[in-house]
Amino acid sequence: MDDEANEVFYEGNDHTVFSGSHELLEEMEYYNLADERSDEFWEFYEANEEEISAAEKELITDWFISCWNKASDNDINLPVYLNFHDDIESFDLNEDKWIDSEEKWSN
């Protein structure tokens, strides 16, 4: 991403250079909820949304960091962040800490 939060793509021919997006989970297993249980599900979800969202964020973040650490040789000299769409904070993978998402554009 550039300093205006636009995705930047590599236009060259060097196939060892990765730039852009990569779909991590190409196939997802979906479960259908019976129509008669829909109201019950959404009532539960809305009543517990903060806890559910926090647990989801922690689970995905821990998984991603684990994969990053296994794949990385920690020799990347560029800033690298993990963030969730429209979230106010980003995880700085080089510093191993959460930062305000606006901070990554001020460097």
N, C-alpha and C positions, 0 to 999 in steps of 0.2 A: 504494500500500500504506500502511496506517496503521502506527503505531508498534508494533503487535503482529503485524506481517507478514500482515495480512488484506487482501485486495483490496477496494478502495473503488470504488463505482460512482457516477457522476453521475446523479441522478434527475430533473434539470430538463429543460426543453424547448429549451434553446439548442443547436442542432445544430452550432455551431462549437466546442463543448466536447467534447473526447475524454476518455473515462475508461473504464477496463476493459482488456480484452485484445483483441489483434488477431492473427489468424493470418497470419504472413508468407508461409509457403510452403503454398499451398492444395493444390498437386499435387506429389507427389514421384514420381520414377521409381525403381522398385524392381527389383532384379535377383535372380533365383532362383539359388541355389547348388545344384548337383547334389548329391544325397544322398551320393554316394561321395566328395565333396570336403569335406563338412561338418566331419569330424574334423580334417582338415588346416587348414582355415580357423580353427577355434576354437583349435587348438594355436598357430598363428601369432599370433592375436589376443591370447591370454593371455600369450604370451611377450613381446609387444611392447606391452602395454596402456598402460603409462605414456607411451611415446613417441607412440603413436597418439592417446591422449586429449589430450596436450599440443598436438599438431599440429592436431587438430580444434578445440580451444579457441582457439588462436591464429588459425586461419583464419576461424572464425565471428566472433570479436571484431574482427579487422581489417575484415571485411566490414561488420559492424554499425556500427562507428565511422565508416567511410567514408560509409555511407548517412546516419548521424546528422549528420555534418558538412555533407553536401550539402543536407539537408532543414532543418537548424536555422539560425535566425538568431542563435544564441548569446545570446538575450535571455530565456532561461527562468530565472525566479527561484526555482524549486523544485529540490530535489535529484533527480537522475536517475541511475539505476544500471542496469548490465547485469550480470546474473549467471546462472549455470547452476544448474539444479536441484540443491539440497543441496550446493552448493559452499561452501567456507569463505571465499572472497573474492568481492568485487563490484568492477566497474569503475565508478568515479565519472566520469560523462561530463562534468560541469562542471569537475572538477579534472584530468581526463585522467590518472588513475592508479588502480591497484588498491589496494583497502583491505580490511581484514578485514570480512566481512559483518556482524558484530555492531556495527561502528562506525556503520553507517548508521542504527541504531535509537537511538543514544546522543545524537544532535544535538537 
